[in-house]
């Protein structure tokens, strides 16, 4: 296990992709930063890093060779945006360049992007995990000194099923599951003010909540959240006074409360 780069390292995971895990990771980090904490964000989705796009950071030059710089005593500086210290494989590869390494080799990448980065003195490091429960996720759980994990789902049965698999993996590895977040939980109709259920909801007995995971927050579908990400300005930067931004602040408060318990 790597020495902790922060007082609290929190993993944000999901059983499947497409549930808004990176959006929640980024805005949670910003909400914690608003509280006065020193916060880092590690984009650990090495095969599909999205955090650079969400921050409007693109690299055009291809990386021709991955050097094991730690052997030479060199260290990387994180990218600073909106008061966050951020690291992603997307800062090292060209925007459309794939990390074409087999899973068992990705441990080298993980070690370098965690242990060989000048994070500074962090209160929190938010780790945006890749979706799923394969070897990459398992390597990260073995390397990271986690204070806890958040699990992100959307309302569908398949999202909750895959999230339950992730929870089982976390519990098998003795990682504390702080709770879950339901994203895309209905769409507020701009005309009538009612809620449109975009996805068929999972039966309660098959939900993550029926398996001992506390629901910490519920985020509705909001076109402004997607638009802010596309513009490279996260919601808490683009619309800090909006209702959705307050939901992220409430989530940050709850995470801090749980960690202090």
BALOBA-1460 file (C-alpha; in Angstrom, 3 decimals):
// residues 261
<rec num="1" residu="x" x="0.000" y="0.000" z="0.000"/>
<rec num="2" residu="x" x="1.187" y="3.509" z="-0.837"/>
<rec num="3" residu="x" x="1.723" y="6.103" z="1.894"/>
<rec num="4" residu="x" x="-1.368" y="8.273" z="2.111"/>
<rec num="5" residu="x" x="-1.121" y="11.497" z="0.071"/>
<rec num="6" residu="x" x="-3.949" y="13.057" z="2.136"/>
<rec num="7" residu="x" x="-5.583" y="12.915" z="5.560"/>
<rec num="8" residu="x" x="-8.608" y="11.308" z="3.924"/>
<rec num="9" residu="x" x="-8.548" y="9.391" z="0.628"/>
<rec num="10" residu="x" x="-12.063" y="8.801" z="-0.701"/>
<rec num="11" residu="x" x="-12.826" y="6.575" z="-3.675"/>
<rec num="12" residu="x" x="-15.829" y="7.332" z="-5.877"/>
<rec num="13" residu="x" x="-16.895" y="4.246" z="-7.802"/>
<rec num="14" residu="x" x="-19.713" y="2.668" z="-9.763"/>
<rec num="15" residu="x" x="-20.462" y="-0.775" z="-11.045"/>
<rec num="16" residu="x" x="-21.093" y="0.534" z="-14.563"/>
<rec num="17" residu="x" x="-20.166" y="3.516" z="-16.664"/>
<rec num="18" residu="x" x="-22.438" y="6.350" z="-17.695"/>
<rec num="19" residu="x" x="-23.919" y="7.128" z="-14.281"/>
<rec num="20" residu="x" x="-22.138" y="10.479" z="-13.792"/>
<rec num="21" residu="x" x="-19.375" y="9.303" z="-11.476"/>
<rec num="22" residu="x" x="-16.780" y="11.782" z="-12.769"/>
<rec num="23" residu="x" x="-19.213" y="14.702" z="-12.553"/>
<rec num="24" residu="x" x="-19.948" y="13.858" z="-8.923"/>
<rec num="25" residu="x" x="-16.248" y="13.329" z="-8.116"/>
<rec num="26" residu="x" x="-15.294" y="16.722" z="-9.520"/>
<rec num="27" residu="x" x="-18.118" y="18.695" z="-7.920"/>
<rec num="28" residu="x" x="-17.718" y="16.917" z="-4.583"/>
<rec num="29" residu="x" x="-14.043" y="17.905" z="-4.609"/>
<rec num="30" residu="x" x="-15.023" y="21.510" z="-5.335"/>
<rec num="31" residu="x" x="-17.611" y="21.501" z="-2.539"/>
<rec num="32" residu="x" x="-14.991" y="20.254" z="-0.074"/>
<rec num="33" residu="x" x="-12.609" y="22.957" z="-1.306"/>
<rec num="34" residu="x" x="-15.279" y="25.591" z="-0.647"/>
<rec num="35" residu="x" x="-15.233" y="24.527" z="2.999"/>
<rec num="36" residu="x" x="-11.592" y="25.602" z="3.203"/>
<rec num="37" residu="x" x="-9.995" y="22.175" z="2.837"/>
<rec num="38" residu="x" x="-6.992" y="21.421" z="0.656"/>
<rec num="39" residu="x" x="-8.310" y="18.975" z="-1.925"/>
<rec num="40" residu="x" x="-6.791" y="16.818" z="-4.657"/>
<rec num="41" residu="x" x="-8.570" y="14.890" z="-7.401"/>
<rec num="42" residu="x" x="-7.074" y="11.789" z="-9.018"/>
<rec num="43" residu="x" x="-8.668" y="10.679" z="-12.284"/>
<rec num="44" residu="x" x="-7.969" y="6.954" z="-11.936"/>
<rec num="45" residu="x" x="-10.030" y="5.930" z="-14.964"/>
<rec num="46" residu="x" x="-6.820" y="5.266" z="-16.859"/>
<rec num="47" residu="x" x="-8.437" y="3.787" z="-19.978"/>
<rec num="48" residu="x" x="-11.105" y="6.487" z="-20.287"/>
<rec num="49" residu="x" x="-10.004" y="9.665" z="-18.472"/>
<rec num="50" residu="x" x="-12.747" y="12.314" z="-18.663"/>
<rec num="51" residu="x" x="-11.704" y="14.841" z="-16.022"/>
<rec num="52" residu="x" x="-9.407" y="16.773" z="-18.434"/>
<rec num="53" residu="x" x="-12.323" y="17.351" z="-20.844"/>
<rec num="54" residu="x" x="-14.543" y="18.485" z="-17.972"/>
<rec num="55" residu="x" x="-11.883" y="21.080" z="-17.110"/>
<rec num="56" residu="x" x="-11.247" y="22.119" z="-20.726"/>
<rec num="57" residu="x" x="-7.692" y="20.770" z="-20.662"/>
<rec num="58" residu="x" x="-6.574" y="18.960" z="-23.807"/>
<rec num="59" residu="x" x="-3.126" y="17.695" z="-24.776"/>
<rec num="60" residu="x" x="-2.404" y="17.462" z="-28.500"/>
<rec num="61" residu="x" x="1.122" y="16.018" z="-28.368"/>
<rec num="62" residu="x" x="1.252" y="12.222" z="-28.277"/>
<rec num="63" residu="x" x="3.279" y="10.497" z="-25.591"/>
<rec num="64" residu="x" x="5.742" y="8.258" z="-27.431"/>
<rec num="65" residu="x" x="7.187" y="6.509" z="-24.404"/>
<rec num="66" residu="x" x="6.085" y="6.116" z="-20.808"/>
<rec num="67" residu="x" x="9.162" y="6.656" z="-18.662"/>
<rec num="68" residu="x" x="9.435" y="5.143" z="-15.208"/>
<rec num="69" residu="x" x="10.533" y="8.524" z="-13.879"/>
<rec num="70" residu="x" x="10.488" y="7.484" z="-10.222"/>
<rec num="71" residu="x" x="13.621" y="5.434" z="-10.923"/>
<rec num="72" residu="x" x="15.385" y="8.739" z="-11.618"/>
<rec num="73" residu="x" x="13.922" y="10.544" z="-8.615"/>
<rec num="74" residu="x" x="11.668" y="12.784" z="-10.725"/>
<rec num="75" residu="x" x="8.206" y="13.818" z="-9.608"/>
<rec num="76" residu="x" x="5.160" y="15.285" z="-11.316"/>
<rec num="77" residu="x" x="3.354" y="18.486" z="-10.451"/>
<rec num="78" residu="x" x="-0.433" y="18.211" z="-10.458"/>
<rec num="79" residu="x" x="-2.506" y="20.602" z="-12.543"/>
<rec num="80" residu="x" x="-4.232" y="23.268" z="-10.455"/>
<rec num="81" residu="x" x="-7.760" y="24.303" z="-11.442"/>
<rec num="82" residu="x" x="-10.369" y="26.067" z="-9.329"/>
<rec num="83" residu="x" x="-8.271" y="25.529" z="-6.208"/>
<rec num="84" residu="x" x="-7.960" y="21.760" z="-6.742"/>
<rec num="85" residu="x" x="-4.761" y="19.754" z="-7.252"/>
<rec num="86" residu="x" x="-5.590" y="17.386" z="-10.126"/>
<rec num="87" residu="x" x="-3.794" y="14.498" z="-11.802"/>
<rec num="88" residu="x" x="-4.949" y="12.374" z="-14.724"/>
<rec num="89" residu="x" x="-3.352" y="10.124" z="-17.291"/>
<rec num="90" residu="x" x="-5.170" y="12.437" z="-19.711"/>
<rec num="91" residu="x" x="-2.620" y="15.149" z="-18.889"/>
<rec num="92" residu="x" x="0.177" y="12.896" z="-20.179"/>
<rec num="93" residu="x" x="-1.453" y="11.346" z="-23.264"/>
<rec num="94" residu="x" x="-2.866" y="13.094" z="-26.315"/>
<rec num="95" residu="x" x="-6.619" y="13.605" z="-26.085"/>
<rec num="96" residu="x" x="-7.463" y="10.697" z="-28.410"/>
<rec num="97" residu="x" x="-4.481" y="8.510" z="-27.468"/>
<rec num="98" residu="x" x="-5.305" y="5.230" z="-25.757"/>
<rec num="99" residu="x" x="-3.388" y="3.759" z="-22.844"/>
<rec num="100" residu="x" x="-2.751" y="0.423" z="-24.546"/>
<rec num="101" residu="x" x="-1.397" y="-1.449" z="-21.539"/>
<rec num="102" residu="x" x="-2.734" y="-4.751" z="-20.176"/>
<rec num="103" residu="x" x="-4.410" y="-4.592" z="-16.790"/>
<rec num="104" residu="x" x="-1.524" y="-6.131" z="-14.853"/>
<rec num="105" residu="x" x="0.780" y="-3.318" z="-16.089"/>
<rec num="106" residu="x" x="-1.501" y="-0.491" z="-14.985"/>
<rec num="107" residu="x" x="-0.186" y="-0.776" z="-11.435"/>
<rec num="108" residu="x" x="2.911" y="1.111" z="-12.643"/>
<rec num="109" residu="x" x="0.696" y="3.968" z="-13.842"/>
<rec num="110" residu="x" x="-1.280" y="3.988" z="-10.606"/>
<rec num="111" residu="x" x="1.824" y="4.066" z="-8.431"/>
<rec num="112" residu="x" x="3.302" y="6.962" z="-10.366"/>
<rec num="113" residu="x" x="0.122" y="9.045" z="-10.440"/>
<rec num="114" residu="x" x="-0.368" y="8.585" z="-6.695"/>
<rec num="115" residu="x" x="3.061" y="8.287" z="-5.072"/>
<rec num="116" residu="x" x="5.182" y="10.319" z="-7.510"/>
<rec num="117" residu="x" x="3.033" y="13.456" z="-7.608"/>
<rec num="118" residu="x" x="3.733" y="16.577" z="-5.553"/>
<rec num="119" residu="x" x="0.279" y="16.740" z="-4.008"/>
<rec num="120" residu="x" x="1.300" y="19.051" z="-1.203"/>
<rec num="121" residu="x" x="-0.521" y="18.931" z="2.119"/>
<rec num="122" residu="x" x="-4.004" y="17.598" z="1.310"/>
<rec num="123" residu="x" x="-6.975" y="17.189" z="3.592"/>
<rec num="124" residu="x" x="-8.850" y="15.146" z="0.986"/>
<rec num="125" residu="x" x="-7.906" y="13.207" z="-2.125"/>
<rec num="126" residu="x" x="-10.938" y="12.237" z="-4.203"/>
<rec num="127" residu="x" x="-10.208" y="9.243" z="-6.443"/>
<rec num="128" residu="x" x="-12.448" y="8.848" z="-9.490"/>
<rec num="129" residu="x" x="-12.297" y="5.072" z="-9.974"/>
<rec num="130" residu="x" x="-12.868" y="3.319" z="-13.305"/>
<rec num="131" residu="x" x="-16.260" y="1.578" z="-13.483"/>
<rec num="132" residu="x" x="-16.460" y="-2.128" z="-12.716"/>
<rec num="133" residu="x" x="-14.688" y="-4.672" z="-10.500"/>
<rec num="134" residu="x" x="-11.852" y="-5.951" z="-12.710"/>
<rec num="135" residu="x" x="-8.116" y="-6.149" z="-12.076"/>
<rec num="136" residu="x" x="-7.501" y="-2.385" z="-12.408"/>
<rec num="137" residu="x" x="-10.036" y="-1.578" z="-9.713"/>
<rec num="138" residu="x" x="-8.646" y="-4.310" z="-7.468"/>
<rec num="139" residu="x" x="-5.087" y="-3.009" z="-7.880"/>
<rec num="140" residu="x" x="-6.228" y="0.489" z="-6.917"/>
<rec num="141" residu="x" x="-7.995" y="-0.793" z="-3.804"/>
<rec num="142" residu="x" x="-4.804" y="-2.570" z="-2.775"/>
<rec num="143" residu="x" x="-2.625" y="0.504" z="-3.364"/>
<rec num="144" residu="x" x="-4.795" y="3.259" z="-1.884"/>
<rec num="145" residu="x" x="-5.058" y="3.860" z="1.870"/>
<rec num="146" residu="x" x="-8.796" y="4.557" z="1.665"/>
<rec num="147" residu="x" x="-10.787" y="6.254" z="4.407"/>
<rec num="148" residu="x" x="-13.957" y="5.221" z="2.609"/>
<rec num="149" residu="x" x="-15.801" y="4.942" z="-0.679"/>
<rec num="150" residu="x" x="-18.917" y="6.392" z="-2.291"/>
<rec num="151" residu="x" x="-20.930" y="4.331" z="-4.768"/>
<rec num="152" residu="x" x="-22.784" y="6.105" z="-7.591"/>
<rec num="153" residu="x" x="-25.885" y="4.684" z="-9.247"/>
<rec num="154" residu="x" x="-28.644" y="5.793" z="-11.581"/>
<rec num="155" residu="x" x="-32.213" y="4.551" z="-10.909"/>
<rec num="156" residu="x" x="-32.151" y="1.496" z="-13.223"/>
<rec num="157" residu="x" x="-32.025" y="-2.104" z="-12.079"/>
<rec num="158" residu="x" x="-28.812" y="-2.757" z="-14.039"/>
<rec num="159" residu="x" x="-27.005" y="0.162" z="-12.370"/>
<rec num="160" residu="x" x="-27.992" y="-1.050" z="-8.899"/>
<rec num="161" residu="x" x="-27.049" y="-4.636" z="-9.758"/>
<rec num="162" residu="x" x="-23.559" y="-3.636" z="-10.864"/>
<rec num="163" residu="x" x="-23.212" y="-1.281" z="-7.892"/>
<rec num="164" residu="x" x="-24.035" y="-4.143" z="-5.512"/>
<rec num="165" residu="x" x="-21.181" y="-6.102" z="-7.085"/>
<rec num="166" residu="x" x="-18.835" y="-3.191" z="-6.400"/>
<rec num="167" residu="x" x="-20.046" y="-2.965" z="-2.800"/>
<rec num="168" residu="x" x="-19.295" y="-6.651" z="-2.329"/>
<rec num="169" residu="x" x="-15.757" y="-6.094" z="-3.639"/>
<rec num="170" residu="x" x="-15.263" y="-3.093" z="-1.331"/>
<rec num="171" residu="x" x="-16.465" y="-5.021" z="1.685"/>
<rec num="172" residu="x" x="-14.300" y="-8.018" z="0.785"/>
<rec num="173" residu="x" x="-11.317" y="-5.644" z="0.773"/>
<rec num="174" residu="x" x="-12.351" y="-4.102" z="4.114"/>
<rec num="175" residu="x" x="-13.055" y="-0.715" z="2.528"/>
<rec num="176" residu="x" x="-15.631" y="1.323" z="4.416"/>
<rec num="177" residu="x" x="-18.646" y="2.127" z="2.220"/>
<rec num="178" residu="x" x="-19.661" y="5.608" z="3.343"/>
<rec num="179" residu="x" x="-22.863" y="5.465" z="1.325"/>
<rec num="180" residu="x" x="-24.366" y="5.812" z="-2.115"/>
<rec num="181" residu="x" x="-25.531" y="8.595" z="-4.385"/>
<rec num="182" residu="x" x="-28.386" y="8.257" z="-6.843"/>
<rec num="183" residu="x" x="-27.730" y="10.369" z="-9.934"/>
<rec num="184" residu="x" x="-30.147" y="11.175" z="-12.791"/>
<rec num="185" residu="x" x="-33.015" y="10.690" z="-10.356"/>
<rec num="186" residu="x" x="-35.854" y="12.110" z="-12.450"/>
<rec num="187" residu="x" x="-36.021" y="15.217" z="-14.626"/>
<rec num="188" residu="x" x="-37.646" y="18.398" z="-13.397"/>
<rec num="189" residu="x" x="-40.035" y="19.468" z="-16.154"/>
<rec num="190" residu="x" x="-39.286" y="23.109" z="-17.097"/>
<rec num="191" residu="x" x="-42.938" y="23.626" z="-18.132"/>
<rec num="192" residu="x" x="-45.083" y="22.149" z="-15.350"/>
<rec num="193" residu="x" x="-42.542" y="21.794" z="-12.563"/>
<rec num="194" residu="x" x="-43.339" y="18.112" z="-12.133"/>
<rec num="195" residu="x" x="-40.840" y="15.267" z="-12.182"/>
<rec num="196" residu="x" x="-40.432" y="13.070" z="-15.234"/>
<rec num="197" residu="x" x="-39.110" y="9.585" z="-14.469"/>
<rec num="198" residu="x" x="-36.713" y="9.096" z="-17.366"/>
<rec num="199" residu="x" x="-35.522" y="5.654" z="-16.266"/>
<rec num="200" residu="x" x="-37.614" y="2.750" z="-14.948"/>
<rec num="201" residu="x" x="-36.881" y="2.602" z="-11.228"/>
<rec num="202" residu="x" x="-35.348" y="-0.444" z="-9.614"/>
<rec num="203" residu="x" x="-37.548" y="-2.471" z="-7.290"/>
<rec num="204" residu="x" x="-36.797" y="-1.581" z="-3.667"/>
<rec num="205" residu="x" x="-35.750" y="-5.142" z="-2.794"/>
<rec num="206" residu="x" x="-33.143" y="-5.102" z="-5.581"/>
<rec num="207" residu="x" x="-31.830" y="-1.640" z="-4.802"/>
<rec num="208" residu="x" x="-28.478" y="-0.742" z="-3.315"/>
<rec num="209" residu="x" x="-30.320" y="0.723" z="-0.316"/>
<rec num="210" residu="x" x="-31.837" y="-2.654" z="0.561"/>
<rec num="211" residu="x" x="-28.308" y="-4.069" z="0.923"/>
<rec num="212" residu="x" x="-27.156" y="-1.914" z="3.807"/>
<rec num="213" residu="x" x="-25.930" y="1.134" z="1.865"/>
<rec num="214" residu="x" x="-27.151" y="4.531" z="3.058"/>
<rec num="215" residu="x" x="-28.437" y="6.918" z="0.401"/>
<rec num="216" residu="x" x="-26.471" y="10.131" z="0.996"/>
<rec num="217" residu="x" x="-27.805" y="12.245" z="-1.861"/>
<rec num="218" residu="x" x="-30.119" y="12.283" z="-4.846"/>
<rec num="219" residu="x" x="-29.323" y="14.361" z="-7.934"/>
<rec num="220" residu="x" x="-31.939" y="14.980" z="-10.635"/>
<rec num="221" residu="x" x="-31.123" y="15.124" z="-14.324"/>
<rec num="222" residu="x" x="-30.175" y="18.707" z="-15.091"/>
<rec num="223" residu="x" x="-29.178" y="19.845" z="-18.614"/>
<rec num="224" residu="x" x="-27.135" y="22.641" z="-17.043"/>
<rec num="225" residu="x" x="-24.878" y="20.124" z="-15.314"/>
<rec num="226" residu="x" x="-24.073" y="18.473" z="-18.651"/>
<rec num="227" residu="x" x="-23.641" y="21.825" z="-20.395"/>
<rec num="228" residu="x" x="-21.288" y="23.100" z="-17.702"/>
<rec num="229" residu="x" x="-19.123" y="20.001" z="-18.066"/>
<rec num="230" residu="x" x="-19.024" y="20.370" z="-21.840"/>
<rec num="231" residu="x" x="-17.860" y="23.977" z="-21.419"/>
<rec num="232" residu="x" x="-15.060" y="22.845" z="-19.144"/>
<rec num="233" residu="x" x="-16.515" y="24.707" z="-16.169"/>
<rec num="234" residu="x" x="-17.922" y="22.419" z="-13.455"/>
<rec num="235" residu="x" x="-21.319" y="23.182" z="-11.977"/>
<rec num="236" residu="x" x="-19.972" y="24.655" z="-8.736"/>
<rec num="237" residu="x" x="-17.936" y="27.092" z="-10.831"/>
<rec num="238" residu="x" x="-20.534" y="27.781" z="-13.549"/>
<rec num="239" residu="x" x="-23.659" y="27.990" z="-11.352"/>
<rec num="240" residu="x" x="-22.546" y="28.229" z="-7.714"/>
<rec num="241" residu="x" x="-25.892" y="29.705" z="-6.577"/>
<rec num="242" residu="x" x="-28.084" y="27.001" z="-8.136"/>
<rec num="243" residu="x" x="-30.088" y="24.374" z="-6.285"/>
<rec num="244" residu="x" x="-27.972" y="21.575" z="-7.745"/>
<rec num="245" residu="x" x="-24.808" y="23.180" z="-6.366"/>
<rec num="246" residu="x" x="-26.357" y="23.182" z="-2.892"/>
<rec num="247" residu="x" x="-26.989" y="19.438" z="-3.218"/>
<rec num="248" residu="x" x="-23.257" y="18.905" z="-3.754"/>
<rec num="249" residu="x" x="-22.505" y="21.037" z="-0.702"/>
<rec num="250" residu="x" x="-24.927" y="18.934" z="1.342"/>
<rec num="251" residu="x" x="-23.164" y="15.786" z="0.111"/>
<rec num="252" residu="x" x="-19.768" y="17.213" z="1.110"/>
<rec num="253" residu="x" x="-21.120" y="18.051" z="4.577"/>
<rec num="254" residu="x" x="-22.429" y="14.501" z="4.979"/>
<rec num="255" residu="x" x="-19.113" y="12.955" z="3.879"/>
<rec num="256" residu="x" x="-17.186" y="15.075" z="6.383"/>
<rec num="257" residu="x" x="-19.661" y="14.118" z="9.099"/>
<rec num="258" residu="x" x="-19.301" y="10.407" z="8.358"/>
<rec num="259" residu="x" x="-15.507" y="10.572" z="8.347"/>
<rec num="260" residu="x" x="-15.544" y="12.286" z="11.730"/>
<rec num="261" residu="x" x="-17.821" y="9.641" z="13.254"/>
